Amino acid sequence: MYNCKYNTKGSTILLNDLSILKQFQHFCHRNKVTDFEKGFEFFAVFGGLDEQINVTQPLFEVIKTKLLERYGLVHKAVCNLYNSGSSTQNILSSVALGDGREHAVFKRARVTTGDGEEIVDELVRDGIITSARAKPMGHLNVEQGTLSDKLYFQSPFLRFWFAFVSPLFKGIKDGNYDEVKERFDNRFSEFLNLIFVQLSQELLKQKFQEDWLSDVRSYWDKDIELDIMAKTKSGKLIVGSCKYSNSKVKKSELTSLQKKCKVSGINAEIFVLFSKKGFSNELKSLKGENLKLYSVKNFKSLTKEGK
């Protein structure tokens, strides 16, 4: 459990170590989210903060008001969460901007494996990040030495901070936000996908309540990466893909997923696709017991606590 507090103009922000689902529920209730497309985008920036956010305003304007113009206060509060140092900062930014694979994080941060592992262990103890072990799902025969663990932030806000704010602090301190805006415009769409994957996994757990999921996670090895791999209580293997883009998902996405499974020897019985903008008519015509389709509107059910 960790706390981040700062006070300015009567405002107090508390940042607690909660699950991604609990943070999303709190954010949606606190800010009366009804448009879940906007909700995802604001949550990817402010998720985990116990502060009122106006989700009807342009997102970057809220970022400017809440974070950039109050950089000194927020920076001080964030630094109180962990033992800061240049190598630690580099690792945190590498996790925030990359795919989280441990070996790639250390390479990008320019730290040795030994030093990196020591820093990661401390950050995990502080509740800043968590480590997900790469492991095959039962029948997959993958050499453990070829797999790399992944590192994830516990809080969406902290991930955003170390991706878009902390690395560009010099300009921000001088009141120049051009670099932040440029990075935001160029990289935020891609940045959103991890949040969409994490919440899609939570929605999948909710949708499979009768034949509940005994295991659900992302899967990766040196050859492939899958947004979702899950196993039901009865032993059915589920594989899924999540696309947070402005285009409808087409049948080609399902074909690509099926091809990945065939090449890797993954005998999936159910395919699940999650999309921001819905699905093509051709894909919707295939929907059934072996293909489940979920769009943004389905995520409303996640906000109902206890479900």
N, C-alpha and C positions, 0 to 999 in steps of 0.2 A: 504494500500500500504506500502511495506517495502523495504528497500535496504540493501544489504550486499556487501561491497566493500573491496577489498584488492589489493595491488599492489606489484608485485615482478617481476623483470626482464621485466618490461614494460607491464605486464599483469593486466588487470582490470576485475573483475568479478562482475556482477550486478545480483541480485536475486530479481525478481519482483513478486508480488502477481497476477498471471494470472491464468486463468482456466487451467485444465489439458490438454485440447485440444490445447489451444494456446501455452502452454509450449512445447507440443509435436511437433506442427508445426514449432515453432521457432527452436527447437533442430534439427529436420530433415533438415531444410533449411540451418541452420548455418553450419552443419557438413556433408551436401551432402549425407544423408543416402539413400542407395538403397537396402541394405539387411535389411529387417525389423525385422528379428529374432535378428540380432545383435543390430538393432536400439532399440528394446524394452529393451534389457539388459543394454546398455549404458545409455538409458534414465532413467532407474530405479535408476541409480547412479548419473548422472549428469544433469538430467532434471531440468530446472529452472535456470541453470547457463548460462550466456551469455559469453561463452568461447569456443574457438575452441578445439574440441576433435578429436583425430585420432581414428576413429572407426574401422580401419583395424588392429590395434595392439591388443594383448591379453588384455582383460578387466582388470585383476588384475594388470598388469604392468602399465596401465594408472592410476588406482586408487593409486598405489604406488607413481607414479611421481607427479600426480596432487594434491593428498590429504595427503598421509601419510608423504611424505618427506617435505611437506609444512604445517605440522600440526599446528605449532604455529601461522602462519598467518591466516589460515582458521579458527582455533579455536577462535581467537580474533574477527574475523569478524562475526562469528555466534553468539558469546556471546553478541555482540552489538545489536542483534535483540530483545533481551528480558531480563527480570530481572532474571539472573541465580541464582540458589540455589540448594542444594542437593535434596530437594523434587521435584522441577521443573525438574531437570535433570532426576530423577527417573521416573517421569510421562512421559517425552518425550521418554525415552528409552522403557518404557512399551508400549506406543502407537506404536512405531516403530517395536517392536518385537512380538507383540501380534495381536489379531484380532480387537483391537480397542474398544471393549465393555467397556463402562465407568466403570462399577462396577469392572470388571476384571483388568482394568488399575490401579485403586486405590488400589486394593488388592495387586497386584504385586509390586506397588511402595511403599507400606506400609504407606499410608496416609489415614486419615479419609475422609469420604465422603464430609464433610463440607470444610476441607482444600483443598481437591482435586478439588472440584467445583470452589473454589475461584481461584486456580492456572489456571484451564482450562479457566475460563472466561477471565483472563488476557492474556493468550496465544492466545485466539481467537481474542481479541482486537488487539494484536500485529501482527496478520496475520500469525502466525506460524502454527496453526492447525484450523480445522473447526469441528463443531459438527453436525452430521446427526441424526435427530430424528427418532427413531423407531416408525413407525405407520403402522397399517394394511391398505391394499389396499381395501378400500370401504367395500366389503361384508364380509371380514374376521372378525370374532368375537373374538378378543384377548384382554384380560384384560391389560390395559395400564400399570398396576403395574408390570406385568411380563416381560416388555420390557426394554431394556437398550440402551440408546443412544450410538452411535459409534463416535469415534474421528479419524480424518484423518489429515495427514500433507497436507498443501497447496502445498508443493514442494517435488518432488521425492528426490532431493538432500538432503534435511533436514531429510527426513525419513531414507535414507541410512546412513547419518552421525550419527544419534542417535541410529541406530541399530548396526552398524559395526565399528564405529570409536570412538565416544565419550566414550562408556563404557570401552574401552580398551586403554585409553590414556596413562597409565603408561608405558606399553611396547613400544608404538609408540614414546613417548618422548625420550626413550632410543635408538631408532632406531631398535627396535625388532618388526617385523611385523608378527611373527609366529601365535600369537593368532588371529589376524585379518584374516589371510589366512585360518586358520582352521575354523573359524566361517563362512567365506565367502564360503568355499568349502561345508560345511555342511548345510547351511541355505539359500543360495542365490536363489536356484531354487524355494523354497517355497515362499520366499520373493517377487519374481517376479509376483506372481499370482494376487496380488492386482492391480498392474499397468495394467495388462492384462484385468482385470475385468473393471477397470475405462475406458480404451480406447475402450473396447468392447461396453460399454454403449454408448459412443460417436458415434461409427460406426453404432450402431442400430438406433440411432436418424437420421443419414444420410440416411440409407436404407429405412426408413419408412417416406418418404416425402409426398406422396399423402395422406395416412391415417396417418398423423403425430402423434407422441407420445406426449400426454398431461402430462404424468408422467413416468419417468424411473429412477430406483434406484435398489439397493440391498434390499433384505428383510430378516429379521431374527426375530425369537422369541425364546422362551425357548426350542422349539422342533425341529425347522428346520432352515436352512439357504439357501437362494437362491441368486446366483450371480446377477441375473437380474429378476426384475419384472417390467413390463411396461403396460401401457394402451394406446390404440390408440384413436384418436379423435372419431371414431365410437363406441368405447366402448369395443373393443376386448382386452382380457387379454393375455399378453405375458409372458412366463417364460423361463429363459435361464440359461445355465451353461457354464463356461469358464475353459478350461483346458490348462495350459501352461506346457506341459510335452513332453517328447521325444517319446511318443507312440501315434499312431493314436487313435482317439476316436471311440469307438465301440457302437453298438446298446444298450449295457447294460447301457450306460450313459443316453440315452433317457429313457429307462425303469425305471431307478432309479429316474429320474426327474418326470416322470409320477406318480410313486408310492408316492413320496413326496407330490405331489399335491393332489392325491386322499385321502391320510391320513389326510391332513390338510384342506380339503374342498375347495381347490383352483381350480376353473373351468377354466383352461387355454385353450385358443382356438388355440394359436400358440406357438410352442416350437422353441427356437433358441439355437444353439450350436456353440461355438467358440473354435478353436483348433490351437495349435502351429504346429502340424505335420499332420493335415488333418484328414480324416475319413475313416473308413472301407467301403468296397464296399457294404456291407449289409446296412449300415446306409445311404450311398449316394443314394441307390435305393429307399429310403423312402422320399427323399427330395421333397418338393412340397409346396402348399399353407399353410399347417399346420406345416411344419418343414423347418426351414431355417438353412443352414450350412455356416459358415464363417471361413476361414483359414487366416494365416498371410498375404498372398498376397493381401487379400481384404483391408488391412489397409493402403495401399498406397493412397487410396482416401481421407483419413483423412488429408493428408499433403497439400491438395489443399484448401487454405484459401477461406472462403466465400461459401464453399460447404456445 
